[in-house]
Structure formats: structure tokens, C-alpha cells
């Protein structure tokens, strides 16, 4: 079994070009499943064969995850890893019957994504000081996130060669290595230029070969954890009584765009969503906001 898992992971990395984070997630979920199936069948994990697993065993595995009170989204993620693995085995001719093809994903409760209102977003972006070098970097970072709606992974992977500040465009590399071009506004372009001219050279120091746009105080590429720390610091300074993470700013970007009348397919392209249904969740957010305004102001609401 482990040999096939290694082949599958190589396929994901070399042919599907998935991120390291996704690769580790698939590996973790499959290894956890192997532990369950081998124990359930009374075998050592290295003795488990692909043909040993049938529909009944899969149902037992899902029942165990339910008893552990895992979220439905987490169960679906583990199921997706195994479905992809067995689909790969079927395509390679390793198995004839794919028991996972008869297993459906769990229905998820529809939860509306949170977002910041415009005044909250303004307070957050304007929280950094205009004089402190790291605050100038943080202001540029916040402006960039809100102006582009990019993922935090896209932000930390942004290189100097991806910037076209004269035309106010960024080249982003999203999931699966798919590239897209997104525009940014004058405030974001100005903040980035200010940071590049006045702060980044000092942060980079002797590390002139570093191509990352956003650097930490040691002159190295910011990590996703570093971005979250910056957000936490600036949220505290802005006195926002909210939990804010990079994805919340992405939600805010999409919600504000649709609120102002943007075409949903244009927003889909800007966000780098593969499916329109992923973007449509934000239309529900704006409808809820309209209802709230109606209830607040209409005399007979």
C-alpha cells in the first residue's frame, strides 16, 4: 500500500503541481486511514493491500470519524483524499473495482462567510504608523491584501518580478500553479511603492538576491504565520473587536466588490475560483446585508 501512496504523492506533486500544504494534507489523511483499515482488518499497516478495502470498511471508517465528532468538512476532506487515491489506482490499472466511487460526500451546512464593513476595513488599513518602517511594510501588506483579494499563500509567494506598479497590476500564482493577473488601486500601488523605496532595501540588507516583495525584519521572505502575526498586531492597534485573518480580508474584498455591482463572473476570475458556485456564496452575504439595512431603516420592516 505504501508504495502506491508514494506513487500517488509523486503524481500530485509532479503532474498536478499541488502545493506542499495540500501534499502534506493528503499524505496525513491517507496515513490515518491506513492505520484504521489495518487495525479494523487485524493486519499490520505494511500488510494492507488495496484490494482489502471494501464499501463496508469505508462506512465503518466514516462512522468512527463521526463518533470522534469531526466536522463534516474535515470528514469530507479525508474522504476526498482517499477518493483521489483510489481514482489514481483505478486509472493505473492497480484495482478493477473502486469502492470509494459509491461513497458520497456529506452534505455541509451552508455558513455565510464573515467580512469587514467598509469603516472597519478602513480602520484596519490605517492602523499602522506612517513613520515606523515595519508599519510602512504592514500598511503596504494590508493594502495589497484588500486591493487584490489574494490568498495569503499568494501574498507570501509574491516576487518583485510579479509587480507592475506603473500599470497597477499584480501577477499571482494560485492553486495548481495557475497564474492570473489582477488590478490594484492607486492607494495600494502607492503604499507598495513607498515600502519598496523607503523600507525594503533596509530590510533586505546584504540579502540582495531575495526576490520576495514582503520581507520580515531579518530580510527573509515573510511566512503565512508571519502575516497572521502582523494582522493580529494591527487589529489590536485598530481597536477592532473582531478576529481577523487573511482569508477574512479575501471575503471582504469579494463582498465589497459585489456590493458595488461587480459582475460575479469577473469576481470569480479575480479570486481565481475554479467554480462559479464557490464565488456565489458571497451573493448570499450581500443579500443578508440588504435585509439588515431594510429591517433597520424601513418603517414597516
N, C-alpha and C positions, 0 to 999 in steps of 0.2 A: 504493500500500500504506500509506504513512504517514498518509494522510487517514483511512483506515479504522481505523488504530491509534488515532488521536486520538479518533475517534468511540467506539471501544470503551472507551478510558480514561474518557471523559466518562460513558459508560453505567455503568461500575463505580463512579465517584465519586458521580454524581447519583442513580442508581436503586438500585444495590446497596449504596451507602453504605459501601464498603470503607475501611479505614484508609489513611493516607498511606503507611505502610510497605508494605502489600500492593500499593498502586497502583504504587509505585516498583519493587517486585519484578517485577510483571507487565510493566511497561514495559522494564525491563532484560532480562528473559528473551526478550521478543519482538524487541527490537532485536538481540540477539545472534543469534537465529535468522535474522533478515533478512540479517544480514551473511553467515551461512553459505550460505543458499539463493541469494543473489545471486551470490556467488563461485562456488558449485557450478555455477550455470547460465551463468556467464560474462557476467553483467549488472551494471550499476551498481545500487546499492541502491534508488535512486529509480525505476529502470525495472522493478523487480519487481512482478508482478501477482499477485493472489490465485489466479488460475487456473493459474499456473505451477507451483505446488507439488503434487506427487502423492505417492502412497504410497512409491515408490522413493526419492524425495528425503528424505522423513521418516526412512526407515530409515537412509539414509546419514548424516543428522544425528545420530541416536541412536548410530550406530556411532562417529562422531567423539567424542561425549561419553564413550563407553566407553573409547576409546583414551586420552583425557585423564585417565582414572581418577577421574572424578567419582563421588561416592557415588550409590547408586541413588535415595536420597531427593531429591538435587539434580536428577537427571535427570527424575524424576517431577514435580518442581516446574516445570521448564521445559516439560515435556510438558503439564502442566495448564494453563499459561498459554496455550499455542497451541491446545489443545483448546477452551478457553473462548472464545478469539478467533474461531476458525472456527465454533463453535456460534453465536456472535453474528452472524457474517456470513451463515450459513445462515438464521437467523431473520429477518434483514433483507432476505433475497432477493438478496444480492450474489452468492452461489455456489449452485449446484444440488447439487454433489457435495462432500461433506466427507471428505477423505482421512484426517483425524485420527480420525474415528469408527471406523476399522478398526485403530487402534493401541491396544494395551493397555498399562496401566501395568506397570512392573517389579515383580516380587514382592520385598517387603522382608524382610530378616532380622528376626525378632522379638527385640527387645532390651528387657530389663526396665528400667524407669526406676529411677534411683538415688533414695535417700531417706535422711533422717537418722533414727537411732534416737532414742527419747524423751530419753535423757540427753544426746545430742549437741545436740538441738534446745534443750533447757533451757540448756545451756552457752552456746549462741549468743545466745539471747534475753537472758540475764542478764549478758552480757559488757559492755554499755555501763555507764558510771558513772552513779550516781544524782544527781550534783551538776553535772556538765558539761552546759550547755544543749544542745549538739549531740548528746550522748549520750542525753539525755532524748528528743530527737526520734527518734534511731535506735532506742531501745527501743520507742517507740510504733510506729515503722515495722515493726520485726521482729514485734512482737505482732500487728499488723494483717495482715501477710502470712500468718502461720501460723494466725491465728484464722479467716481467711476463704478461704484458698486462691486468692486473686485473682491474675490475671496482673499482671506489672509495668506493663503499659500501663494497666490499670485502676487501679492504685495511683497513678500519676503524674497521672491524669486525675480523681482523686477530689476533689470540691469540698466546701466546708463544708455546702452545702445537701443533700449526699448522706448526712450523718451524722444518726442518731437514737440518740444515746448513752443516752437515758433508757430506750428500749426495746431497746437494743443491736442495732440493725440498720444495715446499710450498703446504699445503692443503688449498684450497679455497672453500668457501661455496657461491654458486651463486644463481641465481633466483630460487625460488621454493624450496630452501634448498638443491639443488643438489650440491654434493661435487665433486671436481676434483683435481687431483694432477698435478702441473706444475713445470717444472725445472727452475732454475735461474742460471745465470753465476757466475763466480768467483768474478767479481767486486761487484755485488750485495750482494753475500754472505759475502764478506769481509767487506763491508760497514755496513751491518746489525750487524755482529759480533762486529765491532768496537763500534757501537752505543749501543748495549746491554751491553758490558763490561764497557765502559767508561762514558756513559751518562744516560742511562735509570735508573740505580739504584738511581742516584741523583734526577731525575725527580719523580720517584715513592715515594721516601721518606718513610713515615710511611704507605703508601698505598700498603703494600706488597701483598695484596690479589688481586690487579688489574692484570688481565691476558692479557690485550691488549698489543700488540707489540709496537705500536706507541702512545706515551703519549703527552699531552700538558704540558705547564710549571707548571700547578697545579697538575700534576701527574695523571690526569684522561685520559680516552680514547679519542683520537682525534675524532672530528666530521667531516663530509663531508665539512662543512663550514670552519673548521679549516684547512683542507687540501687545499682548494681553496685559503685561505689567504696565506698559505706557498708558493703555486705556484706563486701567484701574486708577492710576495716579491722576490722570486728567479728569476722570469722572469725579474723584474726590474733590479736586480743586474747583470744579464747576458747581459743586453742591447739588448735583443731580441725585435724587433718591431712587436710583434705578440701577439694576445690574446691566452693564453694557459690555458686550463682546463684539469682535469684528463682524460676526455674522448678523448681529442686530443692526449694524450700520448698513450692511448689504440689504437687509429687509427694508430699512428706512429709505434707502435710495430708490428701490423699486416702488415702494408705496407712494413716495412723493412724486415720482415720475408719472404714475398712473393717475394720481390725484389731479395733476396739472393737465391731463388729457392726452398723455403719450399713448401711441398705438401699442397694444400688448405684444404684437409680434416684434416690434422694434425693441421693446424692453427685453423680450426673450433673447434676441441677438446680443444685446448689450451685456446681459448677465451671463451669456454663454450656456444657457439651458438647452439641453438636447430635445426635451419635450415641452410643448406649449402648456401641458397640464401642470408642469412644475411652476410655471410663471402665473398661472391662473389663480393660485391661492391668494395672490395679492389683490385681486379684484374683490375677493370677499372681505379683505381688510378695509378697502375703501368703502364698500357698501356699509360695513358696520360703522365706519366713521360718519357716513351720511346719516344713518339712523340716529346716531348720538346727537349730531347737530340738530336734526329735525326735532327730536324729543326735547332738546334744550331750549329751542327758540320758537317752535310753532305753538301758538296759543291754545290749540286743541289737540296737541300731540298725545 
